[in-house]
Amino acid sequence: MSDISDFRKKKLLYVFNVFFDINQSGEIDVKDFEQAIEKICTLRGWPAGSAKNKETYDCMIKIWEGLRSKADKDNDGQVSVEEWCNMWDAYAKDPSTVMDWQHRYMNFMFDLEDASNDGTIDAVEFAQVCSCYGTDRKECEEAFAKMSKGAEEVSREEFAELWQEYFASEDPSAPGNYIFGNLSF
């Protein structure tokens, strides 16, 4: 595996295990994405057959296809922890190499958290989404305060900067470390 610091590896594995490897198989595959789609649509109250359900499905499958095409180096239809970490390490070394699927996933997460559709995320919206992945709601609210540097809201542009910081920064106090609602980095 690439020479990734323990700190960054911990952040990468958190996202891998909590947001991608939904069935906890140790690898990411299309089944994880199908389960994630179901979870997201249930969270938002988007029934099967609805426009938002279909839009979520289409977006998430494009994210999966992009992830698989960039990270699945052995072409086994799964992304291993090593493949995941190597891909994000390449991004950290040169964030200008952001891949289409990474950008799509970042925007998807922002839109999912922006439940009011006002172009910003607030603490309540943030905590609602992050807590459904098993993190305590109070911890999510504290993470939002650190992420937003005390501001009431985070814009898409600010979120993009925080996103890059999460995946590339070695600074344990960087606000971007909290974009997934976890305080333990």
C-alpha positions as CSV (number, residue, x, y, z in Angstrom):
1,M,0.0,0.0,0.0
2,S,1.1,3.5,-0.7
3,D,3.1,5.4,2.0
4,I,0.0,7.0,3.6
5,S,0.2,8.4,7.1
6,D,-1.8,6.6,9.8
7,F,-3.8,9.8,10.2
8,R,-4.9,10.0,6.6
9,K,-5.4,6.2,6.4
10,K,-7.7,6.4,9.4
11,K,-9.8,9.0,7.6
12,L,-9.9,7.0,4.3
13,L,-10.9,3.9,6.1
14,Y,-13.7,5.7,7.9
15,V,-15.3,6.7,4.6
16,F,-14.6,3.3,3.1
17,N,-16.2,1.4,6.0
18,V,-19.1,3.8,6.9
19,F,-20.2,5.3,3.6
20,F,-19.1,2.7,0.9
21,D,-18.7,-0.8,2.3
22,I,-22.3,-0.9,3.4
23,N,-22.5,-4.7,3.6
24,Q,-19.2,-4.8,5.5
25,S,-17.7,-7.4,3.1
26,G,-14.2,-5.7,3.2
27,E,-14.5,-4.6,-0.4
28,I,-16.7,-2.1,-2.2
29,D,-18.9,-3.5,-5.0
30,V,-22.2,-2.7,-6.8
31,K,-24.2,-4.4,-4.0
32,D,-22.9,-1.8,-1.5
33,F,-24.2,1.0,-3.8
34,E,-27.6,-0.7,-4.2
35,Q,-27.9,-0.8,-0.4
36,A,-26.7,2.8,-0.1
37,I,-29.3,3.9,-2.6
38,E,-32.0,2.2,-0.6
39,K,-30.8,3.7,2.6
40,I,-30.6,7.2,1.2
41,C,-34.0,7.0,-0.5
42,T,-35.6,5.8,2.8
43,L,-33.9,8.6,4.7
44,R,-35.3,11.2,2.4
45,G,-38.7,9.5,1.9
46,W,-38.3,8.9,-1.9
47,P,-40.3,5.8,-2.7
48,A,-39.3,3.4,-5.5
49,G,-40.4,4.7,-8.8
50,S,-40.3,8.4,-7.8
51,A,-38.2,10.8,-9.8
52,K,-35.8,11.5,-6.8
53,N,-35.4,7.7,-6.3
54,K,-34.5,7.3,-10.0
55,E,-32.2,10.3,-9.9
56,T,-30.4,9.0,-6.8
57,Y,-30.0,5.5,-8.4
58,D,-28.6,7.0,-11.7
59,C,-26.2,9.2,-9.8
60,M,-25.0,6.6,-7.4
61,I,-24.5,4.0,-10.2
62,K,-22.4,6.6,-12.2
63,I,-20.3,7.1,-9.0
64,W,-19.8,3.3,-8.7
65,E,-18.9,3.0,-12.3
66,G,-16.4,5.9,-12.0
67,L,-14.9,4.5,-8.8
68,R,-14.6,1.0,-10.3
69,S,-13.0,2.3,-13.5
70,K,-10.4,4.3,-11.5
71,A,-9.6,2.2,-8.5
72,D,-10.3,-1.5,-9.4
73,K,-6.8,-2.1,-10.7
74,D,-7.2,-5.9,-10.8
75,N,-10.6,-5.7,-12.6
76,D,-12.4,-8.1,-10.2
77,G,-15.5,-5.9,-9.9
78,Q,-14.6,-4.8,-6.4
79,V,-12.5,-2.1,-4.8
80,S,-10.3,-3.3,-2.0
81,V,-9.0,-1.2,0.9
82,E,-5.6,-1.1,-0.8
83,E,-7.0,0.1,-4.1
84,W,-9.2,2.7,-2.3
85,C,-6.2,4.1,-0.4
86,N,-3.9,4.1,-3.4
87,M,-6.5,6.1,-5.4
88,W,-7.0,8.7,-2.7
89,D,-3.3,8.9,-2.1
90,A,-2.8,9.8,-5.8
91,Y,-5.5,12.5,-5.4
92,A,-3.8,13.9,-2.2
93,K,-0.5,14.2,-4.1
94,D,-2.2,16.1,-6.9
95,P,-5.7,17.3,-6.1
96,S,-6.0,18.7,-9.7
97,T,-6.4,15.1,-10.7
98,V,-9.9,15.0,-9.2
99,M,-11.8,12.3,-11.0
100,D,-15.3,12.8,-12.4
101,W,-16.8,10.3,-9.9
102,Q,-15.1,12.1,-6.9
103,H,-16.6,15.4,-8.0
104,R,-20.0,13.8,-8.6
105,Y,-19.9,12.1,-5.1
106,M,-18.9,15.4,-3.4
107,N,-21.8,17.2,-5.1
108,F,-24.1,14.3,-4.3
109,M,-23.2,14.4,-0.6
110,F,-23.7,18.2,-0.5
111,D,-27.1,17.9,-2.2
112,L,-28.1,15.1,0.2
113,E,-27.2,17.2,3.2
114,D,-28.8,20.3,1.8
115,A,-32.4,19.1,2.5
116,S,-33.9,22.5,2.3
117,N,-32.4,23.0,-1.2
118,D,-31.2,26.5,-0.3
119,G,-27.6,26.0,-1.5
120,T,-26.1,25.7,2.0
121,I,-25.8,23.1,4.7
122,D,-26.7,23.9,8.3
123,A,-26.0,21.9,11.4
124,V,-29.5,20.3,11.5
125,E,-29.3,19.1,7.9
126,F,-25.7,17.9,8.4
127,A,-26.5,16.0,11.6
128,Q,-29.6,14.4,10.1
129,V,-27.6,12.8,7.3
130,C,-24.4,11.9,9.2
131,S,-26.2,10.5,12.1
132,C,-28.1,8.0,9.9
133,Y,-24.7,6.3,9.3
134,G,-24.3,5.5,13.0
135,T,-22.6,8.7,14.4
136,D,-24.2,10.2,17.4
137,R,-26.3,13.3,16.4
138,K,-24.6,15.5,19.1
139,E,-21.2,14.5,17.8
140,C,-22.4,15.4,14.3
141,E,-23.5,18.8,15.5
142,E,-20.1,19.3,17.2
143,A,-18.3,18.2,14.0
144,F,-20.4,20.7,12.0
145,A,-19.3,23.5,14.3
146,K,-15.6,22.6,13.7
147,M,-16.1,22.1,10.0
148,S,-18.0,25.4,9.5
149,K,-15.5,27.2,11.8
150,G,-18.5,28.4,13.8
151,A,-20.5,29.7,10.9
152,E,-24.3,28.9,10.7
153,E,-24.0,27.4,7.1
154,V,-21.5,26.0,4.7
155,S,-21.8,26.8,1.0
156,R,-21.1,24.4,-1.9
157,E,-17.8,26.2,-2.6
158,E,-16.7,26.0,1.1
159,F,-17.8,22.3,1.1
160,A,-15.5,21.6,-1.9
161,E,-12.5,23.1,-0.1
162,L,-13.3,21.1,3.0
163,W,-13.7,18.0,0.9
164,Q,-10.2,18.4,-0.6
165,E,-8.9,19.0,2.9
166,Y,-10.4,15.8,4.2
167,F,-8.8,13.6,1.6
168,A,-5.5,15.4,1.3
169,S,-4.6,17.1,4.5
170,E,-2.2,15.8,7.1
171,D,-3.3,18.6,9.6
172,P,-5.3,17.0,12.5
173,S,-6.9,20.4,13.2
174,A,-8.1,21.0,9.7
175,P,-11.8,21.9,9.5
176,G,-12.2,19.5,6.5
177,N,-11.6,16.5,8.8
178,Y,-15.1,16.8,10.1
179,I,-17.2,16.7,6.8
180,F,-18.4,13.2,7.5
181,G,-19.6,14.0,11.1
182,N,-16.9,12.1,12.9
183,L,-14.8,13.8,15.7
184,S,-12.3,11.0,16.3
185,F,-9.5,12.1,14.0
